[in-house]
Amino acid sequence: MRTPLTGEQYVTEQGWLKASLTCCPLHPAGGCGFARHGSYPRKRPWGARIARWYCPLGRRTFSLIPDCLAARWPGTLQTVEVAVMTAETAPSLVVAARVLRPEIEEAGASSP
């Protein structure tokens, strides 16, 4: 879902309540009983929820994840982008791990 909001603004403004999916992705012509199906919480950022819809005919749910959050990853897209950039520019993955997660000992950051 396109949004000008950051992850923090999405939580503060409860962006999931304003999210809208106008038709069923499986049945664009309608007639399937497509309806809003509440929301589910994200672990990060804390307080974020994702709007959800349900198609009873297709027996599937559809979620609108705002583009400020990373799909299939906890946290914001910005957090993922920083991790990728750090891993790409660091001289090694161990160095990248030290930068990104200094609380983890090096043995946990390197491969056996």
ZABA-402475 format. One line per field, with one value per atom (N, C-alpha, C, CB): atom name; x, y, z; residue number from 1. Coordinates in steps of 0.001 Angstrom, whole numbers, plus 500000, padded with zeros to 6 digits. Glycine has a CB too. Example, Ala and Ser with C-alpha at 12.3 -4.5 7.8 and 13.67 -1.06 7.14 Angstrom:
a <- N,CA,C,CB,N,CA,C,CB
xx <- 513190,512300,513200,511308,512850,513670,512900,514084
yy <- 494310,495500,496700,495527,497750,498940,500030,499402
zz <- 507800,507800,507800,509046,507080,507140,507870,505725
k <- 1,1,1,1,2,2,2,2
***
This chain:
a <- N,CA,C,CB,N,CA,C,CB,N,CA,C,CB,N,CA,C,CB,N,CA,C,CB,N,CA,C,CB,N,CA,C,CB,N,CA,C,CB,N,CA,C,CB,N,CA,C,CB,N,CA,C,CB,N,CA,C,CB,N,CA,C,CB,N,CA,C,CB,N,CA,C,CB,N,CA,C,CB,N,CA,C,CB,N,CA,C,CB,N,CA,C,CB,N,CA,C,CB,N,CA,C,CB,N,CA,C,CB,N,CA,C,CB,N,CA,C,CB,N,CA,C,CB,N,CA,C,CB,N,CA,C,CB,N,CA,C,CB,N,CA,C,CB,N,CA,C,CB,N,CA,C,CB,N,CA,C,CB,N,CA,C,CB,N,CA,C,CB,N,CA,C,CB,N,CA,C,CB,N,CA,C,CB,N,CA,C,CB,N,CA,C,CB,N,CA,C,CB,N,CA,C,CB,N,CA,C,CB,N,CA,C,CB,N,CA,C,CB,N,CA,C,CB,N,CA,C,CB,N,CA,C,CB,N,CA,C,CB,N,CA,C,CB,N,CA,C,CB,N,CA,C,CB,N,CA,C,CB,N,CA,C,CB,N,CA,C,CB,N,CA,C,CB,N,CA,C,CB,N,CA,C,CB,N,CA,C,CB,N,CA,C,CB,N,CA,C,CB,N,CA,C,CB,N,CA,C,CB,N,CA,C,CB,N,CA,C,CB,N,CA,C,CB,N,CA,C,CB,N,CA,C,CB,N,CA,C,CB,N,CA,C,CB,N,CA,C,CB,N,CA,C,CB,N,CA,C,CB,N,CA,C,CB,N,CA,C,CB,N,CA,C,CB,N,CA,C,CB,N,CA,C,CB,N,CA,C,CB,N,CA,C,CB,N,CA,C,CB,N,CA,C,CB,N,CA,C,CB,N,CA,C,CB,N,CA,C,CB,N,CA,C,CB,N,CA,C,CB,N,CA,C,CB,N,CA,C,CB,N,CA,C,CB,N,CA,C,CB,N,CA,C,CB,N,CA,C,CB,N,CA,C,CB,N,CA,C,CB,N,CA,C,CB,N,CA,C,CB,N,CA,C,CB,N,CA,C,CB,N,CA,C,CB,N,CA,C,CB,N,CA,C,CB,N,CA,C,CB,N,CA,C,CB,N,CA,C,CB,N,CA,C,CB,N,CA,C,CB,N,CA,C,CB,N,CA,C,CB,N,CA,C,CB,N,CA,C,CB,N,CA,C,CB,N,CA,C,CB
xx <- 500843,500000,500899,499035,500668,501429,500992,501252,501974,501688,502862,501408,502582,503665,504195,503197,503580,503923,505189,502774,505917,507022,506401,508117,507187,506685,506142,507777,506857,506429,505115,507522,504990,503755,502590,503940,502873,501835,501238,502410,502089,501621,500861,502811,501453,500837,499476,501757,499382,498137,497201,498457,497600,496812,496407,495551,497420,497229,496399,498538,496398,495625,494124,495928,493688,492263,491828,491940,492782,492485,492743,493318,493347,493678,492398,494535,492452,491256,491619,490397,490900,491047,489670,491555,489549,488225,487556,488342,488349,487732,488600,487529,487996,488691,489716,487689,490962,491965,491612,493317,490840,490445,489190,490221,488312,487029,486779,485870,487493,487366,485949,488315,485151,483775,482850,483244,483326,482523,481707,481601,480782,479892,480439,479558,481603,482219,482045,483690,481525,481364,482603,481002,483498,484748,484457,485535,485135,484890,486129,483702,486157,487238,487247,487071,488438,488593,489503,489154,489360,490139,491570,490124,492460,493879,494684,494202,495961,496838,498049,497280,498642,499770,501093,499889,501982,503366,504230,503850,505310,506230,506951,507251,507355,508060,507554,509586,507392,507492,506349,507494,506652,505675,504430,506264,503277,502000,501438,502155,502225,501747,500796,502933,499780,498843,498701,497457,498327,498161,496693,499078,496102,494700,494542,494185,493402,493185,491753,493470,491589,490289,490168,490108,488929,488691,487745,488116,488085,487224,486685,488005,485387,484839,484768,483461,484555,484479,485855,483958,486888,488249,488919,489089,488266,488803,490229,488766,490437,491771,491657,492495,492684,492766,493805,493127,493639,494552,494918,493922,496194,496682,497283,497717,497103,497721,498858,496680,500067,501243,501729,502370,501828,502274,503715,502144,504022,505360,506476,505389,506139,507182,507619,506678,506848,507209,507701,506005,508556,509114,508197,510535,507831,507014,507855,506421,507293,507921,509174,508263,509396,510498,509951,511692,510404,509952,510590,510291,509903,510466,510134,511936,510830,510563,511450,510770,511034,511817,513167,511047,513176,514417,515430,514130,514974,515865,516494,515100,515696,516201,517202,515034,516883,517790,519132,517147,519126,520376,521192,520083,520538,521251,521869,520298,521130,521654,522843,520546,522710,523795,525037,523344,524846,525968,526653,525489,525869,526441,527175,525343,526646,527279,528570,526318,528657,529831,530880,529387,530522,531487,532509,530758,533738,534757,534448,536086,533593,533187,531837,534256,531184,529905,530081,529227,531233,531505,531562,532836,532210,532278,530879,533237,530104,528730,527907,528073,528079,527350,527746,527610,529030,529488,528828,531024,528699,528099,526596,528342,525915,524455,523970,523908,524702,524275,525437,523693,525910,527075,526836,527473,525581,525294,525520,523857,525699,525931,527435,525233,527896,529314,529711,529643,530976,531457,531230,532916,531328,531105,529700,531312,528751,527387,527210,526423,528154,528046,528778,528581,529710,530484,529996,531980,530323,529936,530893,529896,530407,531306,532244,530509
yy <- 498842,500000,501235,499990,502110,503362,504286,504057,504851,505814,506776,505097,508050,508988,508905,510402,508065,507976,507159,507373,507516,506683,505594,507539,504627,503587,504161,502591,505139,505777,506540,506730,507263,508004,507048,508923,505927,504928,504433,503741,504221,503774,504901,503304,506086,507225,507573,508443,507545,507924,506737,508589,505558,504331,504154,504361,504127,504042,502865,503983,501771,500592,500874,499430,501850,502175,502919,503011,503579,504335,503514,505610,502356,501518,501056,500297,500980,500524,499689,501712,498637,497740,497705,496280,498312,498553,497318,499591,496345,495134,493918,495273,492771,491515,491256,490347,490963,490643,489391,490457,488476,487260,487453,486136,488348,488567,490064,487908,490721,492170,492631,492650,491762,492128,492076,491202,491511,491441,490168,492631,490157,489015,487905,488458,488080,487009,487208,486913,488358,488636,489241,487381,489776,490380,491453,490983,491378,492334,492502,491884,493611,493880,492782,495290,492386,491260,491627,490039,492847,493283,493625,492229,493400,493686,492747,495181,492661,491861,492699,490551,492408,493213,492813,493095,493792,493544,493609,494585,492854,492922,494255,491767,494727,496005,496735,495802,498010,498829,498520,500313,498639,498312,499167,498524,498522,499223,499204,500632,498787,498747,497577,498644,497801,496754,496773,496947,495643,495511,495225,494386,496052,495878,494618,497119,493944,492667,492576,491491,491873,491616,490120,492438,489654,488219,488002,487563,487031,486593,485216,486554,485126,483827,482831,484014,483320,482418,481797,483174,482599,482107,481571,483198,481761,481342,481835,479826,483122,483728,485091,483845,485441,486787,487573,486757,488892,489800,490902,490385,491211,492228,493381,491638,494589,495768,496211,496918,495887,496276,497612,495175,498634,499932,499852,501012,500653,500568,501072,501339,501633,502021,500830,503166,499737,498527,497469,497994,496606,495561,494341,495178,493867,492663,491443,492517,490574,489319,489495,488516,490675,490968,491842,491665,491651,492548,493920,491967,494927,496267,497046,496190,498170,499071,498742,500520,499211,499031,499737,499566,500875,501614,500782,502928,500047,499197,498111,498560,497514,496472,497080,495786,498242,498890,499233,500155,499684,499993,498716,500659,497624,496351,495868,495276,495982,495547,496417,495609,497724,498637,498371,500101,498124,497832,496532,497733,495509,494226,494350,493165,495167,495334,496142,496001,497076,497964,497573,499364,496721,496296,495344,495608,495339,494446,492956,494765,492647,491258,491242,490480,490099,489983,490084,488664,489651,489772,491248,489058,492060,493499,494099,494205,493706,494196,493813,493634,492585,492132,492945,490640,493272,494102,495476,494261,496039,497368,497312,497918,496321,496248,495693,495405,494740,494078,493959,492692,495074,495029,494212,496431,493957,493192,491683,493442,491242,489813,489562,489362,488523,488187,487709,487121,487901,487573,486113,487893,485200,483783,483557,482925,484340,484223,484872,484819,485713,486431,485728,487827,484850,484215,482784,484214,482291,480923,479928,480746,478723,477700,477142,476572
zz <- 500000,500000,500000,501213,499061,499006,500123,497640,500798,501853,501985,503200,502250,502483,503921,502181,504746,506158,506395,506930,507442,507911,508796,508702,509201,510095,511390,510398,511941,513189,512999,513702,511892,511615,511380,510394,510710,510448,511765,509636,512760,514075,514768,514952,514825,515513,514918,515449,513587,512911,512667,511592,513141,512958,511487,513857,510650,509205,508733,508548,509470,509077,509070,510015,509856,509882,508622,511113,507962,506740,505479,506699,505619,504462,503780,504888,502445,501745,500530,501326,500365,499227,498569,499659,497403,496815,496216,495759,495790,495232,495546,493694,495413,495663,494564,495755,494913,493895,493085,494551,493676,492960,492114,493944,492547,491875,491709,492672,490773,490628,490280,489571,489681,489331,490546,488236,491641,492868,492958,492954,493917,494093,494965,492782,495534,496321,497823,495993,498225,499648,500284,500371,499458,499917,500962,498729,502099,503176,504046,504033,504736,505688,506751,506347,507173,508094,509264,507354,509751,510901,510555,511951,511509,511326,512220,511648,511939,512792,513186,512071,514344,514818,514171,516320,514049,513638,514889,512551,514911,516057,516073,516014,514904,514786,513573,514699,513640,514836,515797,514469,517079,518102,517895,519520,517963,517822,516415,518260,515433,514045,513842,513063,513045,512671,511150,513378,510591,509151,508859,508576,507987,507601,506752,506827,506941,506261,505722,507219,504588,503978,503709,502662,503562,503344,502172,504615,501335,500237,500616,498855,500996,501391,500233,501976,499022,497873,497587,496625,497640,497406,498653,496832,499805,501105,501328,501221,501058,501222,501864,499870,502617,503165,502367,504685,502379,501706,502684,500403,502754,503677,502898,504650,503426,502832,503739,502627,503337,504101,503542,504032,504382,503873,503381,504958,502373,501785,502695,500511,503841,504798,505661,505697,505625,506367,505394,507189,505853,505006,505017,505475,503841,503738,504097,502315,504899,505318,506164,504117,506683,507590,508701,506849,509923,510984,510807,512378,511209,511185,509930,511335,509797,508686,507495,509113,506351,505137,505278,503907,505939,506154,506943,506889,507957,508746,507876,509917,507008,506111,505130,505345,504592,503641,504281,503081,505526,506236,506424,507614,506786,506976,505667,507533,504580,503277,502871,502190,503007,502644,503495,502806,504772,505661,505234,507131,504941,504524,503192,504419,502287,500978,501042,500028,501971,502010,503045,502284,503992,505016,504390,506218,504909,504359,504559,504985,505551,505766,506472,506596,506484,507180,508692,506820,509188,510623,511016,510994,510205,510470,510386,509469,509390,509259,510490,507978,510966,512156,513386,512407,513508,514642,514621,514612,513424,513278,513581,511848,512996,513107,514439,511999,515003,516232,517203,515926,517763,518654,519923,519036,520272,521490,521309,521925,520078,519810,519743,518476,520434,520403,519021,521449,518703,517370,516990,517272,517937,517633,517069,518896,517504,516993,515649,517957,515228,513971,512833,514136,513144,512083,511834,512442,510667,510307,510920,508784,511276,511833,510796,512443
k <- 1,1,1,1,2,2,2,2,3,3,3,3,4,4,4,4,5,5,5,5,6,6,6,6,7,7,7,7,8,8,8,8,9,9,9,9,10,10,10,10,11,11,11,11,12,12,12,12,13,13,13,13,14,14,14,14,15,15,15,15,16,16,16,16,17,17,17,17,18,18,18,18,19,19,19,19,20,20,20,20,21,21,21,21,22,22,22,22,23,23,23,23,24,24,24,24,25,25,25,25,26,26,26,26,27,27,27,27,28,28,28,28,29,29,29,29,30,30,30,30,31,31,31,31,32,32,32,32,33,33,33,33,34,34,34,34,35,35,35,35,36,36,36,36,37,37,37,37,38,38,38,38,39,39,39,39,40,40,40,40,41,41,41,41,42,42,42,42,43,43,43,43,44,44,44,44,45,45,45,45,46,46,46,46,47,47,47,47,48,48,48,48,49,49,49,49,50,50,50,50,51,51,51,51,52,52,52,52,53,53,53,53,54,54,54,54,55,55,55,55,56,56,56,56,57,57,57,57,58,58,58,58,59,59,59,59,60,60,60,60,61,61,61,61,62,62,62,62,63,63,63,63,64,64,64,64,65,65,65,65,66,66,66,66,67,67,67,67,68,68,68,68,69,69,69,69,70,70,70,70,71,71,71,71,72,72,72,72,73,73,73,73,74,74,74,74,75,75,75,75,76,76,76,76,77,77,77,77,78,78,78,78,79,79,79,79,80,80,80,80,81,81,81,81,82,82,82,82,83,83,83,83,84,84,84,84,85,85,85,85,86,86,86,86,87,87,87,87,88,88,88,88,89,89,89,89,90,90,90,90,91,91,91,91,92,92,92,92,93,93,93,93,94,94,94,94,95,95,95,95,96,96,96,96,97,97,97,97,98,98,98,98,99,99,99,99,100,100,100,100,101,101,101,101,102,102,102,102,103,103,103,103,104,104,104,104,105,105,105,105,106,106,106,106,107,107,107,107,108,108,108,108,109,109,109,109,110,110,110,110,111,111,111,111,112,112,112,112
***
